[in-house]
């Protein structure tokens, strides 16, 4: 199990172009917690505090919120991605975002409190934590720009190009919501593209 955790840290370091020492890999790996969830289970429910940064080892995760009685998909992520409810993580306040699994999922979680403590001890760990936060913030900014500046059809095409696994494995209603496209329009666009 510890070797799998070390491999995850190395993968994250490669993905985010971080140089990381073996002792730092070992230190971070030792604080990671494995979590397993069945299909359609909450990782974080509304009103809970987000205490972890999650790395998806296997499975598919959806972040959403409820507005006017409707579930609005904020983010979809699968293997190799990092997810968390960033505002709740930083403020230590209950989250309005919820996170649940779309299929059976295995997560490796980085406890926020442990990472903060480790960050005071090592510049390498600070760089890893900064890379997590930078990735999440840039991803949110990128998604916001796509929603603001592209047509519904362009949004769908981009999602197919950059996240084909998510498109293949996610129910259409969640994809449409994430892309901020009405279900009927989404169905028409999808049919045109296939």
C-alpha positions as CSV (number, residue, x, y, z in Angstrom):
1,X,0.0,0.0,0.0
2,X,2.8,2.5,0.9
3,X,4.4,1.8,-2.6
4,X,1.1,2.7,-4.2
5,X,1.0,6.0,-2.3
6,X,4.6,6.8,-3.3
7,X,3.7,6.1,-6.9
8,X,0.8,8.5,-6.6
9,X,3.0,11.3,-5.3
10,X,5.5,10.6,-8.1
11,X,2.7,10.8,-10.6
12,X,1.4,14.1,-9.2
13,X,5.0,15.5,-9.2
14,X,5.3,14.5,-12.9
15,X,1.9,15.9,-13.8
16,X,2.6,19.2,-12.1
17,X,6.3,19.4,-13.1
18,X,7.5,19.4,-9.5
19,X,10.9,18.2,-8.5
20,X,10.5,16.2,-5.3
21,X,13.0,14.3,-3.1
22,X,12.6,10.7,-1.9
23,X,12.3,11.8,1.8
24,X,9.5,14.2,0.9
25,X,7.7,11.5,-1.1
26,X,7.9,9.2,1.9
27,X,6.7,11.9,4.3
28,X,3.6,12.8,2.2
29,X,2.8,9.2,1.4
30,X,2.7,8.4,5.1
31,X,0.0,10.9,5.7
32,X,-2.3,9.8,2.9
33,X,-5.5,8.0,3.7
34,X,-7.1,5.5,1.4
35,X,-10.9,5.8,1.1
36,X,-13.3,3.5,-0.9
37,X,-16.8,4.5,-1.9
38,X,-19.6,2.5,-3.7
39,X,-21.6,3.9,-6.6
40,X,-23.6,7.1,-5.8
41,X,-22.2,7.7,-2.3
42,X,-21.5,11.1,-0.8
43,X,-17.8,12.0,-0.1
44,X,-18.9,15.4,1.2
45,X,-22.5,16.3,1.9
46,X,-23.8,19.9,2.0
47,X,-23.0,21.5,5.3
48,X,-19.9,19.3,6.0
49,X,-16.4,20.8,6.2
50,X,-13.9,19.6,3.5
51,X,-10.9,18.2,5.4
52,X,-9.0,16.6,2.6
53,X,-7.6,17.1,-0.9
54,X,-8.6,13.9,-2.8
55,X,-6.6,12.1,-5.5
56,X,-8.8,9.8,-7.6
57,X,-7.1,6.5,-8.0
58,X,-10.1,4.8,-9.5
59,X,-13.6,6.0,-10.3
60,X,-15.6,9.1,-11.2
61,X,-16.5,12.0,-8.9
62,X,-19.1,14.7,-9.3
63,X,-19.2,18.0,-7.4
64,X,-22.5,19.9,-7.4
65,X,-24.7,22.3,-5.6
66,X,-28.4,22.8,-5.3
67,X,-30.1,26.0,-6.6
68,X,-33.8,26.4,-6.7
69,X,-34.3,22.7,-6.1
70,X,-32.0,21.7,-9.0
71,X,-28.7,19.9,-8.8
72,X,-26.1,22.0,-10.7
73,X,-22.9,20.1,-11.7
74,X,-19.8,22.1,-10.9
75,X,-17.1,19.7,-11.8
76,X,-16.5,16.1,-13.0
77,X,-13.2,14.2,-12.4
78,X,-11.8,10.8,-12.9
79,X,-8.6,8.8,-12.4
80,X,-5.4,10.9,-11.9
81,X,-7.2,14.1,-10.9
82,X,-7.4,16.0,-7.7
83,X,-10.6,17.3,-6.2
84,X,-11.7,19.1,-3.1
85,X,-14.2,21.8,-2.0
86,X,-11.6,24.5,-2.0
87,X,-13.5,27.3,-0.2
88,X,-14.5,24.9,2.7
89,X,-10.9,23.6,2.9
90,X,-9.4,27.1,3.2
91,X,-12.1,28.6,5.5
92,X,-12.7,25.5,7.5
93,X,-16.4,26.3,7.2
94,X,-19.2,24.0,6.0
95,X,-19.4,23.5,2.2
96,X,-22.3,24.4,0.0
97,X,-20.8,22.1,-2.6
98,X,-21.4,18.4,-2.4
99,X,-19.2,15.6,-3.8
100,X,-20.4,12.2,-4.7
101,X,-19.3,9.2,-6.7
102,X,-20.8,8.3,-10.0
103,X,-19.2,4.9,-10.0
104,X,-17.3,2.8,-7.4
105,X,-14.3,5.0,-6.4
106,X,-11.0,4.7,-4.6
107,X,-9.5,8.0,-3.3
108,X,-6.2,8.7,-1.7
109,X,-6.8,11.7,0.6
110,X,-4.4,14.2,1.9
111,X,-5.5,15.5,5.3
112,X,-5.5,19.3,5.3
113,X,-4.3,19.7,8.9
114,X,-1.5,17.2,8.3
115,X,-0.4,18.9,5.1
116,X,-0.4,22.3,6.8
117,X,1.8,21.0,9.6
118,X,4.2,19.3,7.2
119,X,4.4,22.5,5.2
120,X,6.1,24.3,8.1
121,X,8.8,21.6,8.0
122,X,9.7,21.4,4.3
123,X,10.0,23.7,1.3
124,X,9.4,20.6,-0.9
125,X,6.1,19.9,0.8
126,X,5.1,23.6,0.4
127,X,5.7,23.3,-3.4
128,X,3.5,20.2,-3.6
129,X,0.7,21.8,-1.7
130,X,1.0,25.0,-3.8
131,X,0.8,22.8,-6.9
132,X,-2.4,21.3,-5.7
133,X,-4.0,24.7,-5.0
134,X,-2.7,26.2,-8.3
135,X,-4.1,23.2,-10.3
136,X,-7.5,23.5,-8.7
137,X,-7.7,27.3,-9.1
138,X,-6.5,27.3,-12.7
139,X,-8.9,24.5,-13.6
140,X,-11.8,26.5,-12.1
141,X,-10.7,29.6,-14.0
142,X,-10.4,27.7,-17.3
143,X,-13.9,26.2,-16.9
144,X,-15.4,29.7,-16.1
145,X,-13.8,31.1,-19.3
146,X,-15.0,28.3,-21.4
147,X,-18.6,28.8,-20.1
148,X,-18.4,32.5,-20.6
149,X,-16.8,32.7,-24.0
150,X,-17.8,29.6,-26.0
151,X,-21.0,28.3,-27.6
152,X,-22.8,25.2,-26.2
153,X,-21.4,23.2,-29.2
154,X,-17.8,24.3,-28.6
155,X,-18.1,23.4,-24.9
156,X,-19.2,19.9,-25.7
157,X,-16.5,19.5,-28.4
158,X,-13.8,20.7,-26.0
159,X,-15.0,18.3,-23.3
160,X,-14.9,15.4,-25.7
161,X,-11.3,16.4,-26.7
162,X,-9.9,16.9,-23.2
163,X,-11.9,14.5,-21.2
164,X,-13.2,11.6,-23.4
165,X,-13.4,9.2,-20.4
166,X,-15.6,11.6,-18.5
167,X,-17.9,12.0,-21.5
168,X,-18.0,8.2,-22.0
169,X,-18.7,7.4,-18.4
170,X,-20.9,10.2,-17.1
171,X,-24.7,10.3,-17.4
172,X,-25.9,12.9,-20.0
173,X,-27.8,14.9,-17.4
174,X,-24.6,15.6,-15.4
175,X,-22.7,16.5,-18.5
176,X,-25.3,18.9,-19.7
177,X,-25.4,20.5,-16.3
178,X,-21.6,20.8,-16.1
179,X,-21.6,22.5,-19.5
180,X,-24.5,24.7,-18.6
181,X,-26.5,23.4,-21.5
182,X,-30.2,22.5,-21.4
183,X,-30.8,18.8,-21.6
184,X,-32.6,19.0,-25.0
185,X,-29.9,21.1,-26.5
186,X,-27.2,18.8,-25.1
187,X,-29.0,15.8,-26.7
188,X,-29.2,17.5,-30.1
189,X,-25.5,18.5,-30.0
190,X,-24.4,15.1,-28.9
191,X,-26.4,13.5,-31.7
192,X,-24.9,15.9,-34.3
193,X,-21.3,15.1,-33.1
194,X,-21.7,11.3,-33.1
